[in-house]
Amino acid sequence: MGLIEKVIDIEKSDKLVKLVVDFGDFKRNILVGIKKERENPKEIEGLQALFVVNLEPKEMMGEISEGMTFDIGYSDGIIPVLAIPEKKVPNGVKAG
């Protein structure tokens, strides 16, 4: 579980934004393709959400992504939503 501290526009991309996410003991930059899904991508700043962070870093649009969101709905063809906790939990808490 991580706290989305900042949403930073990737100007050269029509899909990607960079999230700065606090996982308690560490922070990660995670690129997500939500520009077309949300009118205002910054609306998720300050939210806790579930992320996958045990992936190799990946370069996209000249930026490094160190994880991915665990979202709901994409494979069902609906606009994805974040998997968020029902109440605040410590940053860095693991799923399962």
Buried (B, 14 or more C-beta within 10 A) or exposed (E): BBBBEBBBEBEEBEBBBBBBBBBEEEBBBBBBBBBEBBEEBEEBBEEBBBBEBEEEEEEBEEBEBBBBBBBBEEEEEEEBEBBEEEEEEEBBEEEE
